[in-house]
Amino acid sequence: MSQKGQTLLEKKRDPFHFIKVILAFVMALIFLFPIVWMIFVSLKPEEAAAAEPLSWFLPPYTLENFIEIITGSDVFLWTWNSFIVGIMTTIVTLILTSLAAFAISKMHFTYRRFIFIFFLAGLMVPGEAMIIPLFEIVGDMNMLDTYSGLVLPMVATPLGVVILKSFFDGVPNELIESAKVDGCSDWRLYWNIVLPLAKPAMAAIGILTFIASWNNFLWPYLAIVSESLYTLPVGIPAFNSAYSDTYVEPMTVNALASIPVIIAFLLFEKQIIKGVSFSGIKG
């Protein structure tokens, strides 16, 4: 039986399939409503009356808000900073976590089990508990208010090591031994054999790392002083605080900041879903 036919058969056997579809549709509408509301509000003139909630969705509309925000704010600079920090954090994290996981999984040395337990213990430490030591270390290294100060403290992710180590354990040891017999070095084992097999795991860690970096607020808020280095999670609240009595400008800057995220999700929807499913993380 084909996969399509099997799927149809499973739907017929499930008496609650229709209810599940309705619930999924309703949940999708609930999650989409704030985005739709944000877009409509960003298109309203500032002087437009909004006595009733329905009036936010009715004409008149204008693009002047977007022009004003683009020409009068640093939203594009904040987006660029978030992108640079996210890409750098993701690349360094993938390199370090994959090297550490490969060493723990496929190389034999003293105390490697203890080291892996040490990484597992790191999963139980909340990030907020490390903020003060991180701030003091980064300050002593004169990296506050720099890209390096934003990136380096975020690349130590025990989760990535744990996921990749579990994945590398599934690579047959016979394959490793036969490669060593042929004169393959540890570096070539890592780069040419093990790493290409770990593309799904690497994609999962890369996606989760980039999302975490893009949404990170606490550390950039503490480590950044110059407005030119603001990331989106820091710049948008600073901008909104200047327009606390209005709706239109804050919604416009949020709409502009959301465009790259929405485009990225539409382009990499399957990879993002696979990455979250692979890691076993919900949220």
C-alpha positions in Angstrom: 0.0 0.0 0.0 1.3 3.5 -0.9 2.0 6.0 1.8 -0.9 8.2 0.7 -3.3 5.3 0.9 -2.0 4.3 4.3 -2.5 7.9 5.5 -6.1 7.9 4.2 -6.8 4.6 6.0 -5.4 5.9 9.3 -7.7 8.9 9.0 -10.7 6.7 8.4 -9.8 4.6 11.5 -9.5 7.7 13.7 -13.0 8.8 14.7 -11.6 12.1 16.1 -9.7 13.1 13.0 -12.3 15.8 12.0 -12.3 17.3 15.6 -8.5 17.4 15.5 -8.5 19.3 12.2 -11.0 21.8 13.6 -8.9 22.3 16.8 -5.7 22.7 14.7 -7.5 25.3 12.5 -8.8 27.2 15.6 -5.3 27.2 17.2 -3.8 28.4 14.0 -6.2 31.4 13.9 -5.5 32.2 17.5 -1.7 32.3 16.9 -2.1 34.2 13.6 -4.5 36.9 15.0 -1.8 39.0 16.8 0.3 39.1 13.6 -2.7 40.2 11.5 -3.7 42.8 14.1 -0.1 44.1 14.2 -0.1 44.5 10.4 -3.4 46.3 10.3 -2.4 48.7 13.2 0.9 49.5 11.5 -1.1 50.6 8.4 -3.4 53.0 10.3 -2.8 56.7 10.4 -1.6 58.0 13.7 -4.6 60.3 14.0 -7.2 57.7 13.2 -9.7 57.1 16.0 -9.9 53.6 17.5 -12.7 53.8 19.9 -13.8 50.2 19.0 -11.5 47.2 18.4 -13.1 46.6 15.0 -12.0 50.0 13.8 -8.4 48.9 13.8 -9.2 46.7 10.8 -11.1 49.2 8.8 -9.8 51.9 6.4 -8.1 54.4 6.1 -4.7 52.8 5.5 -1.3 54.4 4.9 2.3 53.5 4.4 3.7 56.7 5.9 4.3 55.0 9.2 6.7 52.5 7.5 8.5 55.4 5.7 8.9 57.3 8.9 10.2 54.4 10.8 12.7 53.4 8.1 14.0 56.9 7.8 13.9 57.8 11.4 14.9 54.7 13.4 17.6 52.1 13.5 15.4 49.1 13.0 17.5 47.8 10.0 20.7 48.3 12.0 19.2 46.3 14.8 18.1 43.6 12.4 21.6 43.4 10.9 23.2 43.2 14.3 20.8 40.3 15.3 21.6 38.5 12.0 25.4 38.9 12.5 25.3 37.8 16.1 23.0 34.9 15.3 25.1 33.6 12.4 28.4 33.9 14.3 26.9 32.2 17.4 25.5 29.4 15.3 28.7 28.7 13.3 31.0 28.8 16.4 28.5 26.6 18.4 28.3 24.0 15.6 32.1 23.8 15.4 32.7 23.5 19.1 29.8 21.2 20.0 30.6 18.8 17.1 34.3 18.6 18.0 33.5 18.0 21.7 30.8 15.4 20.9 33.2 13.6 18.5 35.9 13.5 21.1 33.6 12.1 23.8 31.9 9.6 21.5 34.7 8.2 19.3 38.0 9.0 21.0 39.3 7.0 24.0 40.9 9.1 26.8 40.7 9.2 30.6 37.7 10.6 32.3 35.6 11.0 29.1 32.5 9.6 30.9 33.0 12.1 33.6 33.3 14.9 31.1 30.1 13.8 29.4 28.3 13.8 32.8 29.7 17.3 33.3 27.9 18.4 30.1 24.7 16.7 31.3 24.9 18.6 34.6 25.2 21.8 32.6 21.7 21.2 31.3 20.3 21.6 34.8 21.9 25.1 35.4 19.6 27.9 34.3 21.1 30.5 32.1 20.1 33.3 34.4 22.3 31.8 37.2 25.4 32.3 35.0 24.7 35.9 34.1 26.8 37.5 36.9 29.9 35.3 36.4 29.7 35.8 32.6 29.4 39.5 33.0 32.5 39.7 35.2 34.5 37.4 32.9 33.6 39.3 29.8 34.3 42.6 31.6 37.7 41.4 32.7 38.5 40.4 29.1 37.4 43.9 27.9 34.8 42.5 25.5 31.7 44.3 26.8 29.9 46.3 24.2 31.5 44.3 21.3 30.3 41.6 18.9 32.7 39.2 20.6 31.1 39.9 23.9 27.7 39.0 22.5 28.8 35.8 20.7 31.4 34.0 22.8 29.4 33.6 26.0 26.5 32.1 24.1 28.4 29.3 22.3 28.9 27.0 25.3 25.7 24.9 24.8 25.7 21.5 26.6 22.5 20.6 24.7 24.4 20.6 21.4 27.1 18.3 22.8 24.5 15.9 24.2 22.5 15.7 21.0 25.6 15.2 18.8 27.2 12.7 21.1 24.1 10.6 21.0 24.0 10.9 17.2 27.7 10.0 16.9 27.2 7.0 19.1 25.0 5.6 16.3 27.9 5.6 13.8 29.2 2.0 13.6 32.6 1.6 15.4 33.5 -0.9 12.6 33.4 2.0 10.1 35.7 4.0 12.3 38.1 1.1 12.9 38.3 0.3 9.2 39.0 3.9 8.4 41.8 4.0 10.9 43.3 0.8 9.4 43.4 2.6 6.1 45.4 5.4 7.7 42.6 7.9 8.3 43.5 10.5 11.0 41.2 11.6 13.7 40.6 14.9 11.9 39.7 13.1 8.7 37.4 10.8 10.6 35.6 13.8 12.0 35.5 15.9 8.8 35.0 13.3 6.1 33.1 10.4 7.8 31.3 11.3 11.0 30.3 14.9 10.3 28.6 14.3 6.9 26.5 11.6 8.6 25.4 14.1 11.2 23.7 16.6 9.0 20.2 16.2 10.5 21.6 16.7 14.0 23.7 19.6 12.9 20.7 21.3 11.3 18.7 20.8 14.4 21.3 22.4 16.6 22.0 25.2 14.1 18.3 26.1 13.9 17.7 26.0 17.7 20.9 28.0 18.3 20.0 30.7 15.8 16.5 31.1 17.1 17.8 31.3 20.7 20.3 34.0 19.7 17.8 36.0 17.7 15.3 36.1 20.6 18.0 36.6 23.3 17.3 39.7 25.4 18.9 39.4 28.8 22.5 39.1 27.9 22.6 41.7 25.0 20.7 44.0 27.4 23.5 43.7 30.0 26.5 43.5 27.6 25.6 46.4 25.2 26.0 50.1 25.9 26.3 51.6 22.4 23.0 51.9 20.5 24.9 51.0 17.3 25.2 47.5 18.7 21.6 47.0 19.8 20.0 43.8 18.6 16.2 43.6 17.9 15.2 42.3 21.3 17.0 45.3 22.9 16.3 48.0 20.4 12.6 47.4 20.0 11.8 47.9 23.8 14.0 51.0 23.8 12.1 52.4 20.8 8.7 51.4 22.2 9.4 53.2 25.5 9.7 56.5 23.6 6.1 55.9 22.1 4.4 54.5 25.2 1.2 56.6 24.6 0.6 55.4 21.0 0.0 52.2 19.2 1.0 52.8 15.6 4.7 53.5 15.8 5.5 50.5 18.1 3.4 48.2 15.9 5.1 49.5 12.7 8.6 48.8 14.0 7.5 45.4 15.3 6.0 44.6 11.9 9.3 45.6 10.1 11.3 43.5 12.6 9.0 40.5 12.0 9.4 40.5 8.2 12.8 38.7 8.2 11.6 36.1 10.7 8.4 35.4 8.8 10.3 35.1 5.5 12.9 32.8 7.1 10.1 30.6 8.6 8.4 30.3 5.2 11.6 29.4 3.5 12.9 26.9 6.1 9.6 25.7 7.6 10.4 22.0 7.1 13.9 22.3 8.4 12.7 24.2 11.5 10.0 21.6 12.3 12.4 18.7 11.7 15.0 20.4 13.9 12.6 20.9 16.8 11.2 17.3 16.4 14.7 15.9 16.2 15.9 17.6 19.4 12.8 16.5 21.3 12.2 20.1 22.5 8.8 21.6 22.8 8.1 25.3 23.0 
